[in-house]
Amino acid sequence: MNIKLYNKISNKGLSRLDKSLYTCSEDVENPDGILVRSAKLHDIEFNKELKAIVRAGAGVNNIPIDRCSEAGIVVFNTPGANANAVKELVFAGMLLSARPVFDAMSWVETLNGDEDVATLVEKEKSKFVGNEIRGKKIGIIGLGAIGIKVANLALHFGMEVYGYDPYISIDAAWQLSRKVHYAKTLDELYEKCDYISIHVPLNGKTKNMINDDAIAKMKDNVCILNFARGGLVDEDAVCTALDEGRMKNYVCDFPNGNILHKKGVICIPHLGASTPESEDNCAIMAADQLSDFLENGNILNSINLPNLTLDRSGEARITCFHKNTPNMIAQISQTISGEGINIENLINKSKDEYAYTMVDVNSKSLDAVIAKLDAVDDILKVTQL
């Protein structure tokens, strides 16, 4: 199977793909799968053989999800693989907001070594007084892989922690410390917290969620930390709040011309996942998900389909990526049985307007049934494994 690489993918991940089964290169043609980090794929024309795209990272804004779904291409990401790296940078940003260390260090760099540096330092250091974060309140918006780590670490710093996530999963809830206050509304979090850290995906519902109205509900001198996506925050509203003295700092990992050199904005050049450990973790998770899908049809951490796994049985497996329309399971099973093939096992799950069905059968001679399934309305892609 051919795997096309966009960007450099860690060898620790690529080494998990069996070389006898996979050819991995930036130059392969007609790939069965794509491994990508930040390269933009919106203008790429995908070949008919392409079955999966895996983003070695969490955000998938660089992938045309809708177009992939219509072509029956499963899109994966690797949530949590870079969570520790982002968590640590969030706290670096918070500490830079609490204590003006960068400004102080920049001032020290202006000193002349021939001067009485020690005396000057003692005389001027009062200009760089900051605050401790112990005892301060932090609100975490989004309690996923990163948000939970930020919340739990904040407790170790002696902070009072509020979390908001109406869609928190059971697994995530188990990982969250009992000492975290669960905010029932965003307003509650805005009103109480000195620091607000955002950890939600960017979509139509969350774009510019931090806007004039939201900031108006926050405490004066609040610091907003954004290491998720730039579009979550209305930067014009932030600049206005900074100019009016209602906000202390906006710390973000997404610099642009609108906020560059703005007083009160601390810009970090998108370093959230820029550690070798994070890149290795993302590549390993991406490679494992891709191989399990291409070899077994199992799905974990897909953007456009639900998680679904099935132990192998029978002699072969048929997978169908299809639209979530009535009577689809009946059409699939009747098409298979109509060819005199017995179904050993079947599983189906849906996610919004799309669904996925895996069928284990007692035959390897499936050319005819694959062709008939491929012709069924609303079946987008059929694969024999």
C-alpha positions as CSV (number, residue, x, y, z in Angstrom):
1,M,0.0,0.0,0.0
2,N,1.2,3.5,-0.8
3,I,1.3,6.2,1.9
4,K,2.0,9.8,0.7
5,L,3.7,12.0,3.2
6,Y,3.1,15.7,3.4
7,N,5.6,17.4,5.8
8,K,8.2,15.6,7.6
9,I,6.8,12.7,9.7
10,S,8.8,11.3,12.6
11,N,10.6,8.1,11.9
12,K,9.3,6.7,15.2
13,G,5.9,6.7,13.6
14,L,6.9,5.6,10.1
15,S,8.8,2.7,11.6
16,R,5.5,1.2,12.9
17,L,4.4,0.7,9.3
18,D,5.5,-2.7,8.0
19,K,7.9,-2.1,5.1
20,S,6.7,-5.3,3.5
21,L,3.2,-3.8,3.3
22,Y,3.7,-0.1,3.0
23,T,5.7,2.3,0.8
24,C,6.0,5.7,2.5
25,S,7.2,8.7,0.5
26,E,6.4,12.2,-0.6
27,D,6.7,11.0,-4.1
28,V,4.3,8.0,-4.2
29,E,1.4,8.2,-6.7
30,N,-2.2,7.0,-6.2
31,P,-1.8,6.7,-2.4
32,D,-4.1,4.5,-0.2
33,G,-3.4,6.8,2.7
34,I,-2.0,10.2,3.5
35,L,0.0,11.3,6.5
36,V,0.1,15.1,7.0
37,R,0.9,17.7,9.6
38,S,0.3,21.3,8.7
39,A,0.3,21.2,4.8
40,K,-2.9,22.5,3.3
41,L,-4.8,19.9,1.3
42,H,-7.8,22.0,0.2
43,D,-6.5,22.4,-3.3
44,I,-5.2,18.8,-3.7
45,E,-7.1,16.6,-6.1
46,F,-7.5,13.2,-4.4
47,N,-7.2,9.9,-6.3
48,K,-10.0,7.4,-6.3
49,E,-7.9,4.8,-4.4
50,L,-7.4,7.1,-1.4
51,K,-9.1,5.7,1.6
52,A,-7.7,7.7,4.6
53,I,-6.0,10.9,5.6
54,V,-4.4,11.1,9.0
55,R,-3.4,14.4,10.6
56,A,-0.5,14.0,12.9
57,G,-2.0,16.6,15.3
58,A,-5.3,17.7,16.6
59,G,-6.5,20.5,14.3
60,V,-7.9,19.5,10.9
61,N,-8.5,23.0,9.4
62,N,-6.0,22.1,6.6
63,I,-8.1,19.2,5.4
64,P,-11.3,19.5,3.3
65,I,-13.5,17.4,5.5
66,D,-16.7,17.8,3.5
67,R,-15.0,16.9,0.2
68,C,-13.3,13.9,1.8
69,S,-16.6,12.6,3.3
70,E,-18.3,12.8,-0.1
71,A,-15.5,10.8,-1.6
72,G,-15.6,8.2,1.1
73,I,-12.3,9.2,2.6
74,V,-11.9,8.7,6.3
75,V,-10.2,11.6,8.1
76,F,-8.3,11.0,11.3
77,N,-6.5,13.2,13.8
78,T,-4.4,12.4,16.9
79,P,-6.1,14.1,19.9
80,G,-4.0,14.0,23.1
81,A,-0.7,13.1,21.5
82,N,0.6,16.7,21.9
83,A,-1.4,17.5,25.0
84,N,1.5,17.6,27.4
85,A,3.5,19.9,25.2
86,V,0.6,22.3,24.9
87,K,-0.2,22.1,28.6
88,E,3.4,23.2,29.5
89,L,3.3,26.1,27.0
90,V,0.0,27.3,28.5
91,F,1.7,27.6,31.8
92,A,4.7,29.3,30.3
93,G,2.3,31.8,28.8
94,M,0.5,32.3,32.1
95,L,3.7,32.9,34.0
96,L,4.8,35.4,31.3
97,S,1.6,37.3,31.9
98,A,1.8,37.1,35.7
99,R,5.5,38.2,35.8
100,P,6.9,40.5,33.1
101,V,9.9,38.3,32.8
102,F,10.4,38.9,29.0
103,D,10.3,42.7,29.4
104,A,12.8,42.5,32.3
105,M,15.2,40.3,30.4
106,S,14.9,42.6,27.4
107,W,15.9,45.5,29.6
108,V,18.8,43.6,31.0
109,E,20.1,43.1,27.5
110,T,20.3,46.9,27.1
111,L,22.8,47.2,29.9
112,N,26.5,47.9,29.3
113,G,28.8,45.5,31.0
114,D,31.1,48.3,32.1
115,E,28.3,49.8,34.2
116,D,27.6,48.9,37.8
117,V,25.0,46.3,36.7
118,A,24.2,45.0,40.2
119,T,23.4,48.6,41.3
120,L,21.3,49.3,38.3
121,V,19.4,46.1,38.7
122,E,18.5,46.8,42.3
123,K,17.4,50.3,41.4
124,E,15.2,49.4,38.4
125,K,13.8,46.0,39.2
126,S,10.7,47.5,40.8
127,K,9.5,48.3,37.3
128,F,9.1,44.6,36.6
129,V,7.1,43.6,39.7
130,G,4.5,40.9,38.9
131,N,2.0,38.7,40.6
132,E,2.0,35.1,41.8
133,I,-0.5,32.7,40.3
134,R,-1.1,30.8,43.5
135,G,-4.5,31.6,44.9
136,K,-5.8,33.0,41.6
137,K,-8.8,31.5,39.7
138,I,-8.4,30.0,36.3
139,G,-11.3,29.0,34.0
140,I,-10.8,26.2,31.5
141,I,-13.1,26.2,28.5
142,G,-13.1,22.7,27.0
143,L,-12.2,19.7,29.1
144,G,-10.6,17.5,26.5
145,A,-7.2,16.0,26.4
146,I,-5.4,19.3,26.9
147,G,-7.9,21.1,29.0
148,I,-7.9,18.4,31.6
149,K,-4.1,18.5,31.9
150,V,-4.2,22.3,32.3
151,A,-6.9,22.0,35.0
152,N,-5.1,19.4,37.0
153,L,-1.7,21.1,36.8
154,A,-3.3,24.4,37.8
155,L,-4.3,22.7,41.1
156,H,-0.7,21.8,41.8
157,F,0.2,25.5,41.3
158,G,-2.3,26.3,44.1
159,M,-4.9,27.9,41.8
160,E,-8.6,27.6,42.1
161,V,-9.9,25.9,39.0
162,Y,-13.2,26.2,37.2
163,G,-14.0,24.0,34.2
164,Y,-16.7,24.3,31.5
165,D,-17.6,21.6,29.0
166,P,-21.2,20.6,28.4
167,Y,-20.0,17.7,26.2
168,I,-17.3,16.2,28.5
169,S,-16.9,12.5,27.9
170,I,-17.0,9.9,30.6
171,D,-13.4,9.0,30.1
172,A,-12.4,12.7,30.4
173,A,-14.5,13.1,33.6
174,W,-12.6,10.2,35.2
175,Q,-9.3,12.0,34.6
176,L,-10.4,15.3,36.0
177,S,-9.5,16.1,39.6
178,R,-12.5,16.3,42.0
179,K,-11.1,19.6,43.2
180,V,-12.0,21.3,39.9
181,H,-15.2,23.3,40.1
182,Y,-17.6,22.4,37.3
183,A,-19.1,25.6,35.9
184,K,-22.6,25.2,34.6
185,T,-22.4,28.2,32.3
186,L,-19.7,30.2,30.6
187,D,-21.0,33.3,32.4
188,E,-20.1,31.8,35.7
189,L,-16.6,31.1,34.6
190,Y,-16.2,34.6,33.1
191,E,-17.4,36.3,36.2
192,K,-15.1,34.5,38.6
193,C,-11.8,33.8,36.9
194,D,-8.5,35.8,36.7
195,Y,-7.2,33.6,33.9
196,I,-9.3,32.0,31.1
197,S,-7.7,29.3,29.0
198,I,-9.5,28.1,25.8
199,H,-9.3,24.5,24.6
200,V,-12.1,23.9,22.1
201,P,-12.1,23.2,18.4
202,L,-12.7,25.9,15.9
203,N,-16.0,25.6,14.1
204,G,-19.1,27.6,13.2
205,K,-20.3,27.5,16.8
206,T,-17.0,28.5,18.5
207,K,-15.7,31.1,16.0
208,N,-15.1,34.4,17.9
209,M,-16.7,32.9,21.0
210,I,-14.5,35.3,23.0
211,N,-16.1,38.6,21.8
212,D,-17.2,41.9,23.1
213,D,-20.1,40.4,25.0
214,A,-18.0,37.7,26.6
215,I,-15.2,40.1,27.6
216,A,-17.8,42.5,29.2
217,K,-18.7,39.7,31.6
218,M,-15.1,39.0,32.6
219,K,-13.3,40.4,35.6
220,D,-11.2,43.5,35.0
221,N,-7.5,42.7,34.5
222,V,-8.3,39.3,33.1
223,C,-5.8,37.3,31.1
224,I,-7.0,35.2,28.2
225,L,-4.8,32.3,27.1
226,N,-5.5,30.9,23.6
227,F,-3.4,27.9,22.6
228,A,-6.2,26.3,20.6
229,R,-7.0,28.2,17.4
230,G,-6.7,31.9,16.6
231,G,-10.3,32.2,15.2
232,L,-11.8,31.4,18.6
233,V,-11.1,35.0,19.7
234,D,-12.3,38.2,18.2
235,E,-9.0,40.1,18.2
236,D,-10.7,43.5,17.6
237,A,-12.6,43.0,20.9
238,V,-9.4,42.0,22.7
239,C,-7.6,45.1,21.4
240,T,-10.4,47.4,22.5
241,A,-10.4,45.8,26.0
242,L,-6.7,46.2,26.3
243,D,-6.8,49.8,25.2
244,E,-9.6,50.5,27.8
245,G,-7.6,48.8,30.6
246,R,-10.3,46.1,31.1
247,M,-7.9,43.2,30.2
248,K,-4.3,42.6,31.4
249,N,-3.0,40.3,28.7
250,Y,-4.0,38.2,25.7
251,V,-1.5,35.4,25.4
252,C,-1.8,33.4,22.1
253,D,0.1,31.0,20.0
254,F,-1.2,32.5,16.7
255,P,0.5,35.8,15.8
256,N,-0.8,37.9,13.0
257,G,-0.6,41.5,11.8
258,N,-3.7,42.5,13.7
259,I,-2.1,41.9,17.1
260,L,1.6,42.0,16.4
261,H,3.3,44.6,18.6
262,K,0.1,45.4,20.4
263,K,0.7,46.4,24.0
264,G,-0.7,43.7,26.3
265,V,-0.5,40.9,23.7
266,I,2.0,38.2,24.3
267,C,2.6,36.4,21.0
268,I,4.2,33.0,20.8
269,P,5.0,31.7,17.2
270,H,2.8,28.6,17.2
271,L,5.0,26.5,19.4
272,G,2.3,24.5,21.1
273,A,3.2,21.1,19.7
274,S,6.8,22.0,18.7
275,T,8.7,19.4,20.7
276,P,10.3,16.2,19.5
277,E,8.4,14.3,22.1
278,S,5.1,15.6,20.7
279,E,6.0,15.0,17.1
280,D,7.0,11.4,17.9
281,N,3.7,10.8,19.9
282,C,1.6,12.3,17.1
283,A,3.4,10.2,14.4
284,I,3.1,7.0,16.3
285,M,-0.6,7.5,17.0
286,A,-1.2,8.5,13.3
287,A,0.7,5.5,11.9
288,D,-1.1,3.1,14.3
289,Q,-4.5,4.4,13.4
290,L,-3.8,4.4,9.7
291,S,-2.5,0.8,9.6
292,D,-5.4,-0.5,11.7
293,F,-7.8,1.1,9.4
294,L,-6.1,0.0,6.1
295,E,-5.5,-3.6,7.3
296,N,-8.6,-4.2,9.5
297,G,-11.1,-1.4,8.8
298,N,-11.1,-0.3,12.4
299,I,-11.7,3.4,13.1
300,L,-10.3,5.4,16.1
301,N,-10.3,9.2,16.3
302,S,-12.0,9.9,13.0
303,I,-13.4,13.4,12.3
304,N,-16.1,12.3,9.9
305,L,-17.0,8.8,11.2
306,P,-17.6,7.2,14.6
307,N,-15.1,5.1,16.5
308,L,-15.8,1.5,15.5
309,T,-13.8,-1.7,16.0
310,L,-14.6,-5.4,15.3
311,D,-12.6,-8.5,16.0
312,R,-11.8,-10.4,12.7
313,S,-14.0,-13.4,11.9
314,G,-14.8,-15.3,8.6
315,E,-12.5,-15.3,5.6
316,A,-12.7,-11.7,4.5
317,R,-14.0,-8.3,5.6
318,I,-16.0,-5.8,3.6
319,T,-16.2,-2.1,4.7
320,C,-18.7,0.4,3.5
321,F,-18.5,4.2,4.0
322,H,-22.0,5.4,3.2
323,K,-24.5,8.1,3.9
324,N,-26.7,7.7,7.0
325,T,-29.9,6.9,5.1
326,P,-32.8,4.5,5.8
327,N,-32.6,0.9,4.8
328,M,-28.8,1.0,4.1
329,I,-27.9,-2.0,6.4
330,A,-30.7,-4.1,4.7
331,Q,-29.3,-3.2,1.3
332,I,-25.8,-4.1,2.2
333,S,-26.8,-7.4,3.8
334,Q,-29.2,-8.4,1.0
335,T,-26.6,-7.6,-1.6
336,I,-24.1,-9.8,0.1
337,S,-26.5,-12.7,0.8
338,G,-27.8,-12.4,-2.7
339,E,-24.4,-13.6,-4.0
340,G,-24.7,-16.7,-1.8
341,I,-22.2,-15.3,0.7
342,N,-22.8,-15.9,4.4
343,I,-22.4,-13.0,6.9
344,E,-20.3,-14.0,9.9
345,N,-20.5,-10.7,11.7
346,L,-21.7,-7.1,11.0
347,I,-21.4,-3.8,12.8
348,N,-22.7,-0.4,11.9
349,K,-22.4,3.1,13.4
350,S,-23.3,6.6,12.2
351,K,-22.0,10.1,12.8
352,D,-24.3,12.8,11.7
353,E,-25.0,12.4,8.0
354,Y,-22.5,9.6,7.4
355,A,-22.2,6.0,8.6
356,Y,-19.8,3.1,8.4
357,T,-20.5,-0.7,8.2
358,M,-18.1,-3.6,8.5
359,V,-19.1,-7.0,7.5
360,D,-17.1,-10.2,8.0
361,V,-18.0,-12.9,5.4
362,N,-17.2,-16.6,4.7
363,S,-15.7,-16.1,1.3
364,K,-12.7,-14.4,-0.3
365,S,-14.3,-14.3,-3.8
366,L,-15.9,-10.9,-3.5
367,D,-15.4,-9.2,-6.9
368,A,-19.0,-9.5,-7.9
369,V,-20.5,-8.4,-4.5
370,I,-18.0,-5.5,-4.2
371,A,-19.1,-4.2,-7.7
372,K,-22.8,-4.4,-6.7
373,L,-22.3,-2.7,-3.4
374,D,-20.3,0.0,-5.1
375,A,-23.3,0.7,-7.4
376,V,-25.7,1.1,-4.4
377,D,-26.9,4.7,-4.1
378,D,-25.4,6.5,-1.1
379,I,-22.5,4.0,-0.7
380,L,-19.5,6.2,-1.1
381,K,-16.6,3.7,-0.9
382,V,-16.4,-0.1,-0.6
383,T,-13.3,-2.0,0.4
384,Q,-12.3,-5.6,0.7
385,L,-9.8,-6.5,3.4
